[in-house]
Amino acid sequence: MRSITINTNLQYDKDSSDRLVAMYITPELFEQRKEILQALSPRPGEHVLDVGSGPGFLACAIGEAVGLSGWVCGVVGFTQKSGE
């Protein structure tokens, strides 16, 4: 799997990072990712857009399935409040 990193200037302290990761490694979310992968059935060479990819666990799993001949793009949307 090829990887491209885009710097977004988002910064998390260690506690925030730990809390975020802890939310995504629960058995419930692990099972949810498994079900999504089964439903999608990504195959080598496919191109996949993961909108709302969070920390990227699902995008990584899809990347393993599509292999080097495919690609995955994970997008996380953030909105800024008016006046900030």
JOZI-V114364 format. One line per field, one symbol per residue. ss: DSSP state (2 for helix, 1 for strand, 0 for the rest). burial: + if it has 24 or more other ideal C-beta (glycine too) atoms within 12 Angstrom, else -. Layout:
BEGIN
ss->???
burial->???
END
This chain:
BEGIN
ss->000000000000022222222222002222222222222200000011111000002222222222000011111000000000
burial->-----------------------+--------+---+----+-----+-+--+-+++++-+++-++----++-+----------
END
